[in-house]
Amino acid sequence: MKSWGPRAETCTTVKRPSLLLAAFVAACAFAGSASAGNPFGVTVVRFSADTTPAQMRSSVVVAGGVVVGDLSAIDALAVVPRSPSFGARLASNGSVTAFFQDKLFEGDRSTDGATGGGRWNGSAGGTGADVVADPWHAQFQWDDDRMNVSTAWGVTTGDKSIDVAVLDTGVQANHRELKGVFDKSLGGNFIPCDDLKALLGLGFIERSGLRDCRDGDFEGHGTWVASRVAGALNGSASNGVAPGVRIGSYKALAAGLGGLSSWILSGLVAACSDPRIDVVNMSIEGYMDPSDPSSVPDYLLFTDAVAYCLSRGVPVFAAGGNQHVRVDRVTLTLGGRHLEGVGRVSTGNEGIGTVSPGSTSTADYDLRGWLSVPGGVPGVTMVSATANAIGAAPADIPLRWQAHVGARDQLAYYSNYGSRVDLAAPGGARRYEIPGYDGGAGDVLYGGWGSFGALAADGLICQDPFTGSVFNSACFKDRGDGYGWLQGTSMATPNAAGAAALVLSARPDLRGRPAALVQRLADTATRSLVNYMGPNDAANTAPALNGTLCGTAFCHVDQTHPIAFADAYGAGLVDAGAAVTP
């Protein structure tokens, strides 16, 4: 499995993927590199549909295993084997239909730029006594304008009875943008640290990279996502799309590590099992190889979890991905099951992700034929990302845009695209709409190019000298709370989910009807856009700005062969104002 994640902080990821956050510092996602299994030995056991949860647990105990994750709602458990005969005993159990090693969605905070720069020292707007009414909204939150949020607020700012589950790295609940909207009675921490410590020892799990066991957010990604959905309209700093709704945190990703499929799906199933949850946001990106027998049952587990959510009336919005590859909508048979609406990366040149200059091969970026997870899982609403505008770059930037400068709402240079995309939403992008290694020091996110939101001031995004730098997230503190600019489909997803929450607030008749809700967003989306962004350029072997070679091609964007509207935007750019209007 390949995973790449949030390009939200400043990450442009270019490694063989497993699963990640879909934000990106330079364009972060919870990114990841290839991983076979996981360091903890966690195994997923699947049971026949007529097996009760008690019978599932008994079967595991008898076989010599310890349960560390509850997926019984979809006929599965996550287990750590403790007996050498565990597999043989399971194989002889008639209620067990399959068992396989869990997969790791690895964290990867790599970037698309070679220059970090210093810390942000500029003024973001009024502070302290100067703050009157969410003063940075007009200055930095261009994404709200593109989604017509102010018009939507004329109808509703969100109803407090609407709850959005944020499945991510956790949430900093005491951040002033979230204090009034965070519901501590929802969600929880789905990383089974206590069980893993007891079974494997604290030293082992820490050496394996699991050091984030506490509630809260020690990465910053989840806090940012939550603030974009529902950041408070409290007269301070910024706000979310639907500030009147409530947020539940379902922590399934550990800072600096990522998360196992079972952690992610335990959180997803728990969210959809709670009758209070109306929308799920998954700003996570990953890829699975359908030709790998070990990946197929994991993909089917995701498929069953999403189907469970839809059966419970809960829509799932997920990141489209940040590798700038084409994701086709296809019908497949996997594990003997017929699946429609699968997101499969193109088998042609457009299936090769953005290659880092200096690479000697495209092998680590080759996603051709792989399946997008969770965004491309049947039934998930996949969201692509748009930029603010193509900024004018200096004449000494060889790979700058020379035509279409100023064009707004272009597909972001990192965003995936293709027939599997359902909707587009603002995700932010570097100033020149090209990777940082092509744009240089002025190709920044801060000041209204990236997407602005709250960050955990003590999280990795802000604390890392590179990702927190002015070239990337430009993280800064205001009265002790962190803020910054990110880019990625991780950022686009909460914009779409926030708009969905507004629609449910204005149209209670759509609650519990996921297909009708998504259709409403599709029917009212903006379709007047013209996209000029092309795919990764398979013929351009020009070096990066600093001279680093790109002998493989695929490092730069093609500016002469634009991606078609439907592939870039799906049904169109989310328009919250139109969607809530009767």
Secondary structure, DSSP 8 states (H G I E B T S, - for coil): -EE--EESSS----S--EEEES-BSSSEES-----SS-TT--EEEEE-TT--HHHHHHHHHHHTEEEEEEEGGGTEEEEEE-STTHHHHHHT-TTEEEEEE--EEE-----S-S-------S--S--GGG--S-TTHHHH-HHHHHTTHHHHHTT-S--TT-EEEEEES---TTSTTTTTTEEEEEEEE---HHHHHHHH-HHHHHHTT----SSS-SSSHHHHHHHHHH---SSSS---S-TTSEEEEEE--BTTTEEEHHHHHHHHHHHHHSTTEEEEEE-EEEEE-TTSTTTHHHHHHHHHHHHHHHHTT--EEEE--SS--BEEEEEEEETTEEEEEEEEE-SSGGGB----TT-S-SGGGB-TT-EEESTTSTT-EEEEEE-SB-----TT-TTS--SSTT-BS-B-TT--BSTT--EEEE----TTSS-HHHHGGG---TTTTSEEEEE-TTSHHHHSTTTTSTTTT--EEETTEEEEEEBSHHHHHHHHHHHHHHHHHH-GGGTT-HHHHHHHHHHTSB---------B-SS-----TT----TTS-SSB-SSS---HHHHHTT-B--HHHHH--
